[in-house]
Amino acid sequence: MKYISPLVSPVFGRSGPRSLAILGSTGSIGTSALRVVAKNPDALRVVALAGARNVELLASQAGMFRPRYLAVLTEEGARELRGLLPVGYAPEILVGRDGYAALATLPEADLVLAAQVGAAGLVPALAAARAGKVLCLANKEALVLAGELFRRTCAESGAVILPVDSEHNALFQAFAGHDGRQAVRLILTASGGPFRTWPAEKIRTVTPAQALKHPNWSMGAKISIDSATMMNKGLEIIEAVHLYGADLDEVDVVVHPQSIVHSLVEYADGSQLAHLGVPDMEIPIGYCLGYPERLNIGLERLDLAKVGTLTFEGPDPERFPCLRLAREALAAGSPVVLNAANEVAVQAFLDGRISFPGIARLIEEMLSMHALTCVQDLDDILSLDAQTRTRAAEALGRGEW
Ligand SMILES: NC(=O)c1ccc[n+]([C@@H]2O[C@H](COP(=O)([O-])OP(=O)(O)OC[C@H]3O[C@@H](n4cnc5c(N)ncnc54)[C@H](OP(=O)(O)O)[C@@H]3O)[C@@H](O)[C@H]2O)c1
């Protein structure tokens, strides 16, 4: 494998607690990260928090952690937020994409946790990379959209990406202390989602409420639907290619319904090194925030005797076509189209406008309409993303999905 190492030890300029900016603090990853911070007050300190629409939760987080900076999506949200903060506490409040990007580049922040959902997280995450930050990356869509750009940017700026996504974090841990160039295969585990055992006819009837109920992980709405369609694993294949320099055919997926083995690296001699743990994002988040130290996470320990059985099976490409679509999109150079079409389709499904299989159909149609264009810089990416969203919205209006 022409392995690219993200395992450069980040250099922190000073001793004492690391200061942390969390983009997406009001989401599932953001709230887990704040639990890790609360359990490790000597190691971590919050300097900035950013939410989007959930201003009440952001105000309560801010009251508890007292960061110097906050950011929200709109001016109206900023006004509301100001009114909700405790008397005598007056942080600087920034707004919108520029505000998020400003928090991502704060000189006071040692670490930036990029935990916003979807393509909206790209610009702030890239700003952090351009500023040479240690970027703890949960927002997988950023790498799907702009993997090459991140690679170039990190090489120029000296930024380090620490992968929060549990599978990539597992690979990161399985690479540690080994020569990555001797790796031959990355094996991503997938829970298979709530419909793993459902026949195709029944999958046609899936409702948003059913799709939002993940069997093992508690996550935000978008990634829960991505897990149900297995697009989440497709996005993770692309993420792994960019993070570790693997070729597409060096990344495999195995379905593992218990979500205890979080992924594996296979080496040239046939050894496979895995990372195991209870399915809780505090573990990979803590690993990134404390790296290379291990923080106090304080969760119930994994007891394999209690778990009893770990099972593995191949993914079913017929019932879960999104895996194939993701591979095809990367091979064809159109992951931006894949991601934008997926975001539109997932939202339309959550709004009750399309069926569950309609998600894959809409994405496939958008990919088939896409003529190969050269997507190199941020403007190209944002413009193709916007163009695809418009096309997808038009297609949704045209027919039954
Ligand atoms: N959850 C997991 O277990 C998990 C695991 C691995 C990777 N990830 C990745 O981590 C990212 C976050 O996932 P999540 O499950 O934490 O999502 P989530 O619970 O939906 O939270 C999303 C966060 O993004 C903010 N946000 C929403 N729209 C935004 C916009 N237009 N601009 C800026 N911020 C916006 C939300 O703010 P408001 O709520 O205030 O509106 C919230 O703070 C995703 O990329 C996901 O794929 C998640």
The ligand as a Tripos MOL2 file, in Angstrom:
@<TRIPOS>MOLECULE
LIG
   48    52     1     0     0
SMALL
NO_CHARGES

@<TRIPOS>ATOM
      1 N1        -22.6240   10.5240   15.6430 N.am      1 LIG1
      2 C1        -21.6610    9.6410   15.4810 C.2       1 LIG1
      3 O1        -21.5890    8.6480   16.2080 O.2       1 LIG1
      4 C2        -20.6330    9.8210   14.3940 C.ar      1 LIG1
      5 C3        -19.6540    8.8570   14.2200 C.ar      1 LIG1
      6 C4        -18.6770    9.0500   13.2480 C.ar      1 LIG1
      7 C5        -18.6920   10.1920   12.4560 C.ar      1 LIG1
      8 N2        -19.6840   11.0980   12.6220 N.ar      1 LIG1
      9 C6        -19.6980   12.2770   11.7490 C.3       1 LIG1
     10 O2        -19.6450   13.4440   12.5660 O.3       1 LIG1
     11 C7        -20.4120   14.4970   11.9890 C.3       1 LIG1
     12 C8        -21.4750   14.9420   13.0010 C.3       1 LIG1
     13 O3        -22.3630   13.8670   13.2280 O.3       1 LIG1
     14 P1        -23.4230   13.9110   14.4110 P.3       1 LIG1
     15 O4        -24.0290   12.5660   14.4630 O.co2     1 LIG1
     16 O5        -22.8040   14.4910   15.6260 O.co2     1 LIG1
     17 O6        -24.5000   14.9180   13.7920 O.3       1 LIG1
     18 P2        -25.6410   15.7240   14.5360 P.3       1 LIG1
     19 O7        -25.9650   15.1070   15.8500 O.co2     1 LIG1
     20 O8        -26.7340   15.9120   13.5590 O.co2     1 LIG1
     21 O9        -24.9520   17.1450   14.8370 O.3       1 LIG1
     22 C9        -24.5770   17.9710   13.7920 C.3       1 LIG1
     23 C10       -23.9270   19.2500   14.2990 C.3       1 LIG1
     24 O10       -23.7250   20.0950   13.1730 O.3       1 LIG1
     25 C11       -24.4220   21.3370   13.3800 C.3       1 LIG1
     26 N3        -24.9500   21.7950   12.0980 N.ar      1 LIG1
     27 C12       -26.0720   21.3660   11.4470 C.ar      1 LIG1
     28 N4        -26.2350   22.0570   10.2920 N.ar      1 LIG1
     29 C13       -25.1990   22.9240   10.2250 C.ar      1 LIG1
     30 C14       -24.8230   23.9310    9.2950 C.ar      1 LIG1
     31 N5        -25.5370   24.1880    8.1860 N.pl3     1 LIG1
     32 N6        -23.7020   24.6440    9.5270 N.ar      1 LIG1
     33 C15       -22.9610   24.4030   10.6360 C.ar      1 LIG1
     34 N7        -23.2830   23.4840   11.5800 N.ar      1 LIG1
     35 C16       -24.3750   22.7550   11.3620 C.ar      1 LIG1
     36 C17       -25.5310   21.0040   14.3640 C.3       1 LIG1
     37 O11       -25.9710   22.1780   15.0360 O.3       1 LIG1
     38 P3        -27.4730   22.3190   15.6590 P.3       1 LIG1
     39 O12       -27.8270   20.9770   16.2170 O.co2     1 LIG1
     40 O13       -27.2700   23.3710   16.7080 O.co2     1 LIG1
     41 O14       -28.3690   22.7590   14.5750 O.co2     1 LIG1
     42 C18       -24.8080   20.0260   15.2740 C.3       1 LIG1
     43 O15       -23.9980   20.7120   16.1760 O.3       1 LIG1
     44 C19       -21.0130   13.9130   10.6990 C.3       1 LIG1
     45 O16       -20.1890   14.2450    9.6240 O.3       1 LIG1
     46 C20       -20.9670   12.4070   10.9220 C.3       1 LIG1
     47 O17       -20.8690   11.6760    9.7310 O.3       1 LIG1
     48 C21       -20.6420   10.9430   13.5660 C.ar      1 LIG1
@<TRIPOS>BOND
     1     1     2 1
     2     2     3 2
     3     2     4 1
     4     4     5 ar
     5     4    48 ar
     6     5     6 ar
     7     6     7 ar
     8     7     8 ar
     9     8     9 1
    10     8    48 ar
    11     9    10 1
    12     9    46 1
    13    10    11 1
    14    11    12 1
    15    11    44 1
    16    12    13 1
    17    13    14 1
    18    14    15 2
    19    14    16 1
    20    14    17 1
    21    17    18 1
    22    18    19 2
    23    18    20 1
    24    18    21 1
    25    21    22 1
    26    22    23 1
    27    23    24 1
    28    23    42 1
    29    24    25 1
    30    25    26 1
    31    25    36 1
    32    26    27 ar
    33    26    35 ar
    34    27    28 ar
    35    28    29 ar
    36    29    30 ar
    37    29    35 ar
    38    30    31 1
    39    30    32 ar
    40    32    33 ar
    41    33    34 ar
    42    34    35 ar
    43    36    37 1
    44    36    42 1
    45    37    38 1
    46    38    39 2
    47    38    40 1
    48    38    41 1
    49    42    43 1
    50    44    45 1
    51    44    46 1
    52    46    47 1
@<TRIPOS>SUBSTRUCTURE
     1 LIG1         1 GROUP 0 **** ****
